[in-house]
Amino acid sequence: MLELRIAGRDFGQPVLGEVFATIDRGDRICLLGPSGIGKTTLLNAIAGLDKSVPQEAVIGRDKLRVGYLFQEHRLLPWRSLDANLRLVGASEEEAKGLLQQVGLSGYGDYLPDQLSLGMARRAALARCLAVKPDLLLLDEPFASLDPVMAGELKALIAGILDSHPDMAMICVTHDGGDAEILANRLWYLDGKPAQLQWDSSVGEPGLVDGLLGRLRGLDLAGS
Ligand SMILES: Nc1ncnc2c1ncn2[C@@H]1O[C@H](COP(=O)(O)OP(=O)(O)OP(=O)(O)O)[C@@H](O)[C@H]1O
């Protein structure tokens, strides 16, 4: 579905090195790695948001719809949730259905700033789904949420993945526990410049559990 041939990205100093990987329909990848190593930089490159990374570095993206849940909600603050969803192509009926899907029935007229952090993130997730994505990119979706809200959002995302078996996902997280729930594949980004040190689908098939164990051993992926 997608082939990455990213040659690198630097911001005055090298951040990303070469990243080669393929992503297939239904892949659920959790992307782990130390803070500041380049995980968001890699997601931006995959999404095509980083104009310094040539289009040809991500083969197949032009045929895909990409939904990107940023760390901030990035909804238009002066538009209602309904209007935010309509803006990316959802019909009135679809907008209603999407809000219901993310547990925000009845909030269509609210402005993003009238929502709690967890609600705003779910609204942003609804906007991702409104584009009917082939690839869903999630950048630390559970960060700054209390454990209850984080658990609810995790269950919501797991349900969405179950009901969209062809959709691929890449989720940046610091928590190996998220990978156990959401992922069937693990990437570990590290080094200077950063590269995919481990891709559980290459060389070590089915070793997600083993890799998580190794990450725990290094105390890098939560408990
Ligand atoms: N637009 C930019 N200009 C300059 N430096 C940048 C820019 N974007 C990212 N960087 C630098 O690139 C490095 C990687 O940043 P990035 O946000 O991709 O890391 P990350 O792994 O997602 O971090 P975290 O886990 O803390 O969210 C950091 O040193 C950051 O300061």
The ligand as a Tripos MOL2 file, in Angstrom:
@<TRIPOS>MOLECULE
LIG
   31    33     1     0     0
SMALL
NO_CHARGES

@<TRIPOS>ATOM
      1 N1         10.3100   22.4680   12.6660 N.pl3     1 LIG1
      2 C1         11.4020   22.1510   13.3790 C.ar      1 LIG1
      3 N2         12.4450   22.9860   13.4360 N.ar      1 LIG1
      4 C2         13.5720   22.6870   14.1120 C.ar      1 LIG1
      5 N3         13.7490   21.5190   14.7740 N.ar      1 LIG1
      6 C3         12.7370   20.6360   14.7550 C.ar      1 LIG1
      7 C4         11.5130   20.9090   14.0560 C.ar      1 LIG1
      8 N4         10.6850   19.8320   14.1870 N.ar      1 LIG1
      9 C5         11.3690   18.9530   14.9580 C.ar      1 LIG1
     10 N5         12.5880   19.4250   15.2840 N.ar      1 LIG1
     11 C6         13.5950   18.7460   16.0930 C.3       1 LIG1
     12 O1         13.6890   17.4140   15.6220 O.3       1 LIG1
     13 C7         13.8660   16.5160   16.7070 C.3       1 LIG1
     14 C8         12.7820   15.4570   16.6580 C.3       1 LIG1
     15 O2         11.5260   16.0430   16.9660 O.3       1 LIG1
     16 P1         10.1900   15.1990   16.9810 P.3       1 LIG1
     17 O3          9.0930   16.0890   17.4450 O.co2     1 LIG1
     18 O4         10.0180   14.5480   15.6690 O.co2     1 LIG1
     19 O5         10.5300   14.0870   18.0940 O.3       1 LIG1
     20 P2          9.5720   13.0600   18.8170 P.3       1 LIG1
     21 O6         10.2720   11.7490   18.8340 O.co2     1 LIG1
     22 O7          8.2120   13.0880   18.1770 O.co2     1 LIG1
     23 O8          9.4890   13.6850   20.2750 O.3       1 LIG1
     24 P3          8.4450   13.4590   21.4640 P.3       1 LIG1
     25 O9          8.4430   12.0040   21.7890 O.co2     1 LIG1
     26 O10         9.0230   14.2860   22.5610 O.co2     1 LIG1
     27 O11         7.1150   13.9800   20.9670 O.co2     1 LIG1
     28 C9         13.8440   17.3530   17.9810 C.3       1 LIG1
     29 O12        15.1760   17.6020   18.3570 O.3       1 LIG1
     30 C10        13.1660   18.6260   17.5520 C.3       1 LIG1
     31 O13        13.6240   19.7190   18.2990 O.3       1 LIG1
@<TRIPOS>BOND
     1     1     2 1
     2     2     3 ar
     3     2     7 ar
     4     3     4 ar
     5     4     5 ar
     6     5     6 ar
     7     6     7 ar
     8     6    10 ar
     9     7     8 ar
    10     8     9 ar
    11     9    10 ar
    12    10    11 1
    13    11    12 1
    14    11    30 1
    15    12    13 1
    16    13    14 1
    17    13    28 1
    18    14    15 1
    19    15    16 1
    20    16    17 2
    21    16    18 1
    22    16    19 1
    23    19    20 1
    24    20    21 2
    25    20    22 1
    26    20    23 1
    27    23    24 1
    28    24    25 2
    29    24    26 1
    30    24    27 1
    31    28    29 1
    32    28    30 1
    33    30    31 1
@<TRIPOS>SUBSTRUCTURE
     1 LIG1         1 GROUP 0 **** ****
